[in-house]
Amino acid sequence: MSGAVVSIVRIGDDLRSAARRVLDSGGVSELIRSRPQEVYIKVNAVDFKPYSFTSPEVVSEVIDYCHEHGAKKIFIMDNSTQGNITRLVFEISGFTRLADSKRAEALYLDEGKRSEIMLPRMGYSVRVSEVVRRIIDNRPRVCYINVPRLKTHSMTVLTGGIKNQYGFIDHHDRSVDHNYLLHKKLADLYSVIQPDFTLVDGTVATIYGHYPPVALHDKALVPLNILIGGSDTLAVDVVCARVLGYELEEVPHLLEAARAGLGVYDLKDIRIEADPLSAFREKYPYGIFDKFPPDVRIIRGTEKNCLEGCNANTLALLQVLWLDFGGKGGFTILMGKGFNLKEVESVEGRAFLAGKCAYEELGSYLEKKLGRKNVLFTNECNDLAGITASLTKLMGVSPLRMVPLNPLKSFMLLLKARIHGSTARIPPLF
């Protein structure tokens, strides 16, 4: 495998110059001039919580750069996480306004016609927007720029360029193998579609997972004030991992991509331009900060309690609902399989079974013991919409309270998304 070039540029007080230095280093201007008809910019719009999405200011600079070098059509695209609709996230995060003001078009990848792509090593197809299929089929003629936000992640250690592409997959197909096999699935998706250039927004990195509560921002936000970019996304992600303190072997989906030969992964073969890696010495935590409601009991089975599955997102949402929305406790969460019978026999009141493993082992027993109305559950790996529905009900938090927007406007955006065929999975609003 030949070498790769990755730039790390300090922003200082001049974001425009920093963005241009990174993009120029990867020859993006020549790329756009050779494929000016369509430029697709994939942002990270996983959610509308502050600092969970790519900085619109960074995306704005990328759009300006594309216009300056002859791009005729520019698109900003994503498909938000389960429990959200992309129109809503784009509205709150500012991407809708950005697209309107910059002569770009917002593409909500949960809407419109669907297509299928085969994940060759996983051995099955997943559904995506027809837009994604069109990009894949026309790779030599269109330009695709990936602009994720730099984050640690409680399930994948790192969110960078490769992980950012998981937003291409429809909500209904994300739960499939969203467990210990997630890392292989991420690498497999990357083998099917790869960006021409990845520019990572490191203005403010998030740590303690990808979804820290606002109440913990003083601990979870790291103002690195950098941009990282290159044309080999695996090499870019390896550098991002090192900036956050991690080696390749500690980030399973990067290791999977490396083993599959999907890019340059050895730091000895990556030429770092601008700032050296030696400037970054700290190792930032990726696990969820240890602060949870004391009156919520958590029982873990001895098997299949996958961080990537029902564990990490359940705990992250539990923490957010408690710290940011004053959610109540007084219930038990059970996750995994292979439970201690005496521990389960002691469960009283209300319970939430997180995922298929826990439900298949304990669902019938707990429904008989506690009463069906007192047992909530999800029956898939990491069914985030279902987790949200269950925890908001148990904790007495209306999903509408979680949206920092006029409820009527939220309803109108939801209605418009449904009219346009949104496949998003969201919890009941009432």
Backbone torsions as a table, in degrees:
resi	resn	phi	psi	omega
1	MET	NA	124.3	179.8
2	SER	-72.6	169.9	-174.7
3	GLY	-74.8	172.0	179.4
4	ALA	-136.3	159.0	177.8
5	VAL	-115.6	129.5	176.6
6	VAL	-129.7	131.8	179.5
7	SER	-102.3	137.3	169.9
8	ILE	-120.0	114.7	-174.3
9	VAL	-121.3	126.8	173.3
10	ARG	-71.7	132.7	-176.7
11	ILE	-79.5	-40.8	-174.0
12	GLY	60.7	-130.1	177.7
13	ASP	-110.7	21.3	-177.0
14	ASP	-134.7	79.9	-178.8
15	LEU	-62.3	-38.7	-177.4
16	ARG	-60.4	-48.5	-179.5
17	SER	-64.9	-39.9	180.0
18	ALA	-62.8	-45.3	-179.9
19	ALA	-62.3	-41.7	-179.7
20	ARG	-67.1	-36.3	177.3
21	ARG	-61.7	-43.7	-179.3
22	VAL	-66.9	-47.2	-177.9
23	LEU	-65.9	-40.2	177.8
24	ASP	-63.0	-37.5	-177.0
25	SER	-62.9	-25.6	179.9
26	GLY	-99.4	8.7	178.3
27	GLY	66.8	29.3	-176.6
28	VAL	-67.9	-31.5	178.5
29	SER	-60.9	-45.3	178.2
30	GLU	-65.1	-37.5	179.6
31	LEU	-61.7	-45.8	-179.4
32	ILE	-65.8	-41.3	179.9
33	ARG	-63.5	-29.0	179.5
34	SER	-84.0	-18.5	-179.9
35	ARG	-137.8	64.7	-170.8
36	PRO	-79.8	-14.7	-170.0
37	GLN	-64.7	-43.1	-176.3
38	GLU	-141.5	124.3	174.1
39	VAL	-121.4	121.6	-179.2
40	TYR	-106.9	126.2	179.4
41	ILE	-112.0	112.9	-180.0
42	LYS	-92.9	110.3	177.7
43	VAL	-92.7	171.9	169.0
44	ASN	-100.5	102.5	177.8
45	ALA	-121.0	50.0	-176.3
46	VAL	-60.0	-34.8	-174.8
47	ASP	-161.5	168.8	179.6
48	PHE	-97.6	4.1	176.4
49	LYS	-62.9	139.8	-179.0
50	PRO	-51.8	133.9	176.5
51	TYR	72.3	5.9	175.0
52	SER	-87.1	-16.2	-176.1
53	PHE	-114.9	161.3	177.4
54	THR	-58.4	140.2	179.2
55	SER	-61.8	121.5	176.8
56	PRO	-58.4	-28.8	178.5
57	GLU	-64.6	-39.3	176.6
58	VAL	-66.3	-45.3	179.3
59	VAL	-61.9	-37.9	178.1
60	SER	-57.9	-42.0	179.5
61	GLU	-66.4	-37.0	177.8
62	VAL	-64.7	-42.8	178.8
63	ILE	-62.3	-46.4	179.3
64	ASP	-58.3	-42.8	179.6
65	TYR	-60.8	-43.5	-179.6
66	CYS	-64.3	-43.2	177.1
67	HIS	-59.8	-44.9	-177.1
68	GLU	-61.2	-26.7	-176.9
69	HIS	-105.9	20.9	166.5
70	GLY	97.6	9.6	178.9
71	ALA	-62.2	132.0	-178.8
72	LYS	-90.4	-41.8	176.8
73	LYS	-128.7	129.9	-179.8
74	ILE	-123.6	132.4	-178.5
75	PHE	-122.3	138.1	170.3
76	ILE	-106.6	127.1	-171.2
77	MET	-139.6	151.6	167.1
78	ASP	-173.7	169.4	171.8
79	ASN	-131.6	108.5	-171.4
80	SER	-64.6	173.1	-178.0
81	THR	-68.3	162.7	173.6
82	GLN	-54.7	146.1	-177.8
83	GLY	93.1	-8.2	-179.6
84	ASN	-127.3	158.8	166.5
85	ILE	-112.4	141.8	-171.8
86	THR	-64.9	-37.2	178.5
87	ARG	-56.9	-41.1	-178.9
88	LEU	-66.9	-45.4	179.8
89	VAL	-63.8	-42.9	178.7
90	PHE	-62.8	-38.3	-179.5
91	GLU	-64.8	-48.1	-175.7
92	ILE	-73.3	-39.0	-177.6
93	SER	-74.0	-21.7	179.0
94	GLY	103.6	0.2	-178.6
95	PHE	-68.6	-32.9	177.5
96	THR	-63.5	-47.5	178.7
97	ARG	-64.5	-38.0	179.4
98	LEU	-62.0	-46.6	179.7
99	ALA	-59.7	-44.7	-179.2
100	ASP	-62.0	-39.8	-175.2
101	SER	-80.2	-17.4	-173.9
102	LYS	-112.6	16.4	-179.6
103	ARG	56.6	43.4	175.1
104	ALA	-121.0	169.7	180.0
105	GLU	-119.6	130.6	175.8
106	ALA	-81.4	129.6	177.5
107	LEU	-113.6	117.2	178.6
108	TYR	-94.4	103.4	-170.2
109	LEU	-74.6	-1.7	171.7
110	ASP	-88.2	-2.5	-176.4
111	GLU	-112.4	163.5	173.5
112	GLY	84.7	-169.2	-176.2
113	LYS	-68.3	149.2	-178.3
114	ARG	-109.3	158.0	174.9
115	SER	-140.9	176.7	179.0
116	GLU	-124.1	145.1	171.6
117	ILE	-128.6	144.4	-179.1
118	MET	-90.0	131.1	171.1
119	LEU	-94.1	105.1	-166.1
120	PRO	-63.0	-41.6	-178.2
121	ARG	-80.2	-31.1	176.3
122	MET	-72.2	-30.2	174.9
123	GLY	85.0	21.1	176.5
124	TYR	-149.0	167.6	-179.5
125	SER	-97.6	153.7	172.7
126	VAL	-127.5	152.8	-179.8
127	ARG	-89.1	140.9	178.5
128	VAL	-139.8	168.7	172.4
129	SER	-63.3	147.9	175.4
130	GLU	-58.9	-26.2	176.1
131	VAL	-59.4	-44.8	-179.8
132	VAL	-63.9	-42.7	177.3
133	ARG	-59.4	-40.7	-179.3
134	ARG	-65.9	-38.8	177.7
135	ILE	-63.2	-44.6	180.0
136	ILE	-60.8	-45.4	-176.3
137	ASP	-71.4	-20.2	-176.0
138	ASN	-120.0	29.3	-175.0
139	ARG	-51.8	-41.0	-178.0
140	PRO	-70.2	-11.5	-173.7
141	ARG	-114.0	-8.6	179.5
142	VAL	-123.4	158.4	-179.5
143	CYS	-108.2	131.5	-178.9
144	TYR	-125.9	115.1	-179.9
145	ILE	-113.0	128.0	-175.8
146	ASN	-102.0	123.9	-175.9
147	VAL	-128.4	77.0	177.9
148	PRO	-82.4	168.7	170.4
149	ARG	-98.4	142.2	179.5
150	LEU	-75.4	121.5	-179.2
151	LYS	-146.8	151.4	158.6
152	THR	-78.9	167.8	-176.3
153	HIS	-146.4	130.8	-174.9
154	SER	-68.4	-16.9	179.9
155	MET	-107.3	-27.9	-175.0
156	THR	-126.6	13.9	179.3
157	VAL	69.4	-46.5	-174.5
158	LEU	-136.7	140.5	164.8
159	THR	-110.1	117.7	177.4
160	GLY	-139.9	-141.8	-175.6
161	GLY	-69.3	-43.1	-178.4
162	ILE	-69.2	-46.7	179.8
163	LYS	-63.1	-32.6	-178.0
164	ASN	-60.3	-26.0	-178.0
165	GLN	-74.5	-10.2	179.0
166	TYR	-62.7	-21.5	176.1
167	GLY	-63.7	-12.9	177.1
168	PHE	-70.1	-27.4	-171.4
169	ILE	-82.6	138.7	177.8
170	ASP	-59.7	149.7	179.8
171	HIS	-53.7	-41.8	-176.2
172	HIS	-64.5	-22.8	-178.5
173	ASP	-102.9	-1.3	179.3
174	ARG	-77.0	-32.0	-177.8
175	SER	-69.5	-24.8	179.2
176	VAL	-63.9	118.4	-179.0
177	ASP	60.8	25.8	170.9
178	HIS	-83.5	65.4	-176.9
179	ASN	-147.0	-144.6	-179.0
180	TYR	-63.1	-14.1	178.2
181	LEU	-90.3	-0.5	-176.3
182	LEU	-57.6	-39.4	-175.4
183	HIS	-63.1	-41.9	177.1
184	LYS	-66.2	-38.0	180.0
185	LYS	-65.2	-41.1	178.6
186	LEU	-62.2	-45.8	179.4
187	ALA	-64.9	-37.0	-179.9
188	ASP	-65.4	-43.0	176.9
189	LEU	-61.6	-40.5	179.5
190	TYR	-64.1	-30.3	178.0
191	SER	-68.5	-22.3	-177.2
192	VAL	-88.0	-37.6	-179.9
193	ILE	-140.6	124.6	-178.7
194	GLN	-126.0	137.4	179.9
195	PRO	-67.6	156.0	170.5
196	ASP	-74.8	-31.1	-179.9
197	PHE	-155.0	141.1	175.2
198	THR	-119.0	124.6	175.1
199	LEU	-117.9	116.5	-175.0
200	VAL	-96.3	126.5	178.7
201	ASP	-79.5	102.8	177.0
202	GLY	-108.9	28.1	178.0
203	THR	-58.6	-53.7	173.9
204	VAL	-134.4	111.6	177.3
205	ALA	-83.4	150.4	173.6
206	THR	-108.0	141.4	178.0
207	ILE	-125.5	-178.3	-171.6
208	TYR	56.8	47.2	179.8
209	GLY	90.3	174.2	-172.9
210	HIS	-91.7	-1.9	-170.2
211	TYR	-138.8	55.1	-174.9
212	PRO	-72.0	141.5	177.0
213	PRO	-62.0	151.1	175.6
214	VAL	-57.3	-35.3	-179.4
215	ALA	-62.7	-18.2	-179.7
216	LEU	-109.9	14.7	-178.1
217	HIS	-60.9	-28.9	178.7
218	ASP	-65.1	-21.7	179.0
219	LYS	-102.0	-25.1	-167.0
220	ALA	-104.6	-4.2	-179.4
221	LEU	-107.7	131.2	-179.8
222	VAL	-124.7	106.6	-178.6
223	PRO	-76.7	79.4	-179.6
224	LEU	-71.2	-31.7	176.1
225	ASN	59.2	47.4	179.6
226	ILE	-134.2	161.7	167.1
227	LEU	-122.4	142.4	179.6
228	ILE	-127.9	133.1	-177.5
229	GLY	-154.9	157.7	176.9
230	GLY	-179.3	168.0	-178.6
231	SER	-87.8	-15.1	175.0
232	ASP	-102.7	104.5	-172.9
233	THR	-65.9	-35.1	176.9
234	LEU	-62.4	-44.9	177.9
235	ALA	-61.6	-41.4	177.5
236	VAL	-59.6	-45.5	-178.5
237	ASP	-66.9	-35.7	176.8
238	VAL	-62.2	-40.6	177.4
239	VAL	-67.4	-42.8	177.5
240	CYS	-58.9	-42.9	178.7
241	ALA	-59.8	-43.6	-179.5
242	ARG	-66.5	-36.1	176.4
243	VAL	-59.6	-36.7	179.9
244	LEU	-87.2	-2.3	173.6
245	GLY	103.6	13.0	-173.9
246	TYR	-117.7	145.0	174.5
247	GLU	-91.8	164.0	-179.1
248	LEU	-51.1	-44.8	-174.7
249	GLU	-65.4	-15.8	-179.6
250	GLU	-91.3	-4.2	-178.1
251	VAL	-119.9	95.0	-169.0
252	PRO	-56.5	-38.6	-176.9
253	HIS	-72.4	-28.0	174.5
254	LEU	-71.1	-38.0	177.3
255	LEU	-63.9	-39.7	176.6
256	GLU	-61.9	-44.5	179.6
257	ALA	-64.5	-39.0	178.8
258	ALA	-64.3	-45.4	-179.3
259	ARG	-64.6	-28.1	179.1
260	ALA	-84.5	0.1	177.8
261	GLY	70.9	37.1	-172.8
262	LEU	-97.4	17.4	177.9
263	GLY	155.8	-176.7	179.5
264	VAL	-84.7	130.8	-174.7
265	TYR	-129.0	-14.4	-179.6
266	ASP	-88.0	123.2	-178.7
267	LEU	-57.8	-25.4	178.1
268	LYS	-66.6	-23.2	-178.5
269	ASP	-99.9	6.1	-179.4
270	ILE	-111.4	120.6	177.0
271	ARG	-87.7	119.7	-179.3
272	ILE	-93.0	122.5	177.2
273	GLU	-102.3	153.6	-179.0
274	ALA	72.5	-115.6	-174.7
275	ASP	-77.1	138.9	178.9
276	PRO	-80.2	155.4	177.6
277	LEU	-65.5	-24.0	-178.9
278	SER	-64.0	-14.2	178.5
279	ALA	-74.2	-12.1	-176.4
280	PHE	-113.7	111.0	-170.1
281	ARG	-117.1	-12.1	-173.3
282	GLU	-92.4	147.4	174.0
283	LYS	-106.8	116.1	-174.2
284	TYR	-93.8	137.2	-177.3
285	PRO	-69.6	141.8	177.8
286	TYR	-107.9	-14.8	178.0
287	GLY	-72.9	158.0	-179.7
288	ILE	-67.1	135.6	179.6
289	PHE	-57.2	136.1	-172.0
290	ASP	-80.7	77.8	176.8
291	LYS	-149.0	105.0	-174.6
292	PHE	-135.3	159.9	-179.9
293	PRO	-59.9	128.2	-175.3
294	PRO	-68.2	-20.1	-178.3
295	ASP	-99.5	19.4	170.4
296	VAL	-109.9	117.6	-179.5
297	ARG	-88.5	133.4	-179.6
298	ILE	-118.1	120.0	179.8
299	ILE	-114.4	123.1	-178.4
300	ARG	-110.1	134.5	173.5
301	GLY	-71.8	166.4	-178.0
302	THR	-85.5	-7.3	-179.0
303	GLU	-131.3	154.8	170.3
304	LYS	50.4	29.4	175.5
305	ASN	-88.9	68.5	-170.2
306	CYS	-70.6	128.0	171.4
307	LEU	-57.3	-39.4	-176.9
308	GLU	-74.0	-14.0	-177.0
309	GLY	-99.5	-105.3	-171.2
310	CYS	-93.9	-7.4	-174.1
311	ASN	-78.5	-66.1	-167.3
312	ALA	-65.1	-44.2	-178.4
313	ASN	-69.0	-33.4	176.3
314	THR	-61.9	-46.3	-179.0
315	LEU	-69.5	-37.4	179.2
316	ALA	-62.8	-44.0	-179.5
317	LEU	-70.6	-38.2	175.2
318	LEU	-55.3	-44.6	-178.5
319	GLN	-66.3	-44.1	179.8
320	VAL	-62.9	-46.3	-178.2
321	LEU	-63.8	-34.5	180.0
322	TRP	-75.4	-50.4	-172.8
323	LEU	-79.3	-38.5	-174.2
324	ASP	-95.2	-21.7	-174.6
325	PHE	-127.4	8.7	176.7
326	GLY	64.4	30.4	-179.7
327	GLY	-62.1	146.6	-179.2
328	LYS	-88.3	156.9	176.9
329	GLY	-104.7	-137.9	177.6
330	GLY	83.3	33.9	177.7
331	PHE	-149.6	176.9	-177.8
332	THR	-119.8	138.4	173.0
333	ILE	-110.1	132.2	176.7
334	LEU	-122.8	133.4	-177.4
335	MET	-144.0	148.8	-178.5
336	GLY	93.1	-154.1	176.0
337	LYS	-151.7	171.4	-176.9
338	GLY	75.9	53.2	-175.1
339	PHE	-84.9	152.3	172.6
340	ASN	-76.1	120.7	-172.8
341	LEU	-61.3	-40.2	-179.1
342	LYS	-64.6	-36.7	178.9
343	GLU	-65.7	-41.8	-179.9
344	VAL	-68.1	-37.8	179.9
345	GLU	-62.6	-23.2	-178.4
346	SER	-84.7	-4.1	-178.3
347	VAL	-70.3	131.2	177.4
348	GLU	-129.9	165.3	174.5
349	GLY	76.4	-124.2	-176.7
350	ARG	-111.1	151.5	-177.0
351	ALA	-143.3	151.3	174.3
352	PHE	-123.8	123.8	177.1
353	LEU	-98.0	111.7	-175.1
354	ALA	-90.7	98.4	171.5
355	GLY	101.9	166.8	-174.3
356	LYS	-62.0	-41.6	-177.0
357	CYS	-59.6	-49.9	-178.9
358	ALA	-66.6	-39.9	-177.4
359	TYR	-66.7	-43.0	-179.0
360	GLU	-64.6	-34.9	-178.1
361	GLU	-81.1	-36.5	-168.9
362	LEU	-122.2	-8.7	-173.3
363	GLY	-55.0	-55.1	-176.8
364	SER	-63.5	-42.4	-178.4
365	TYR	-62.1	-48.8	-176.2
366	LEU	-71.2	-32.7	177.4
367	GLU	-64.6	-36.7	176.6
368	LYS	-71.7	-40.4	-176.2
369	LYS	-72.7	-44.9	-172.3
370	LEU	-101.8	-16.2	-173.1
371	GLY	96.7	137.7	-173.4
372	ARG	-57.5	-38.3	-176.4
373	LYS	-69.6	-16.3	-178.8
374	ASN	-95.5	1.3	-179.5
375	VAL	-119.0	113.2	175.0
376	LEU	-105.9	153.2	-174.9
377	PHE	-158.6	162.1	163.8
378	THR	-120.1	154.6	-173.7
379	ASN	-125.6	27.8	175.9
380	GLU	-139.4	167.1	173.6
381	CYS	-74.7	123.1	174.8
382	ASN	52.5	50.7	173.0
383	ASP	-79.3	85.4	-171.4
384	LEU	-66.1	-34.5	176.4
385	ALA	-63.5	-41.7	178.1
386	GLY	-69.0	-38.5	176.4
387	ILE	-60.8	-44.0	179.4
388	THR	-62.5	-45.0	179.6
389	ALA	-59.8	-43.2	-176.7
390	SER	-70.6	-48.4	-175.6
391	LEU	-70.5	-36.4	177.3
392	THR	-64.4	-36.2	178.0
393	LYS	-68.3	-47.0	-178.6
394	LEU	-65.2	-32.5	-173.5
395	MET	-99.3	-0.8	175.7
396	GLY	69.9	35.7	179.0
397	VAL	-115.7	120.8	176.4
398	SER	-70.4	133.1	175.5
399	PRO	-55.6	-29.3	178.8
400	LEU	-65.0	-30.6	178.6
401	ARG	-66.4	-22.8	-177.2
402	MET	-79.2	-11.1	-176.3
403	VAL	-100.3	116.1	-178.1
404	PRO	-81.1	59.1	-176.1
405	LEU	-151.2	151.0	175.2
406	ASN	-52.6	128.5	-177.7
407	PRO	-54.6	-37.1	-179.9
408	LEU	-64.0	-41.2	178.2
409	LYS	-66.1	-38.6	177.3
410	SER	-59.9	-44.5	178.9
411	PHE	-62.2	-40.6	-179.0
412	MET	-65.5	-39.9	177.5
413	LEU	-66.5	-39.9	177.3
414	LEU	-63.1	-44.3	179.8
415	LEU	-61.3	-45.3	-179.5
416	LYS	-62.9	-40.2	178.4
417	ALA	-62.5	-42.8	179.6
418	ARG	-66.1	-39.4	177.7
419	ILE	-60.0	-34.9	179.9
420	HIS	-89.5	14.5	171.6
421	GLY	82.3	30.7	-178.4
422	SER	-59.4	135.1	176.8
423	THR	-101.6	11.5	-177.4
424	ALA	-63.4	141.1	174.5
425	ARG	-100.0	118.5	-179.5
426	ILE	-128.8	156.7	178.3
427	PRO	-74.4	160.1	172.7
428	PRO	-57.7	137.8	-175.4
429	LEU	-78.8	-17.7	179.2
430	PHE	-126.1	NA	NA
